[in-house]
Amino acid sequence: MIYVSDKGEILTARFDNSKDTVLLKPPGRTEVELPRAISGSGARYSDGRETFWEHHGEGSYWIGEELIFRGRVKEDVPK
C-alpha cells in the first residue's frame, strides 16, 4: 500500500500475512520490517522501538514517542 502525507511525502507498506509482518519504506529512511503487535483497533506493528499503525486508511509511523509520518492510503482517481 502507498500512504501519502499532507506534505506529499510517501510511505510504502508491504504486508506479509504469512509472517505477520509489515515491510515499511518511510520517506528519507531505510526499509524496516516490523512484527504484528497487539492492537485494540486497526493493525499495529512494532518492535518496541519503531511502530506502524494502520486504522481506517490512515497510517502512522513512530520512532519512540516521535511521529515520523502520518498519511492516508493513496487511491487512484478514475479517469
Stockholm file with secondary structure:
# STOCKHOLM 1.0

chainA/1-79         MIYVSDKGEILTARFDNSKDTVLLKPPGRTEVELPRAISGSGARYSDGRETFWEHHGEGSYWIGEELIFRGRVKEDVPK
#=GR chainA/1-79 SS CEEECTTSCEEEEEEETTTTEEEEECTTSCCEEEEEECCSSSEEEECSSEEEEEETTEEEEEETTEEEEEEEECCCCCC
#=GC SS_cons        CEEECTTSCEEEEEEETTTTEEEEECTTSCCEEEEEECCSSSEEEECSSEEEEEETTEEEEEETTEEEEEEEECCCCCC
//
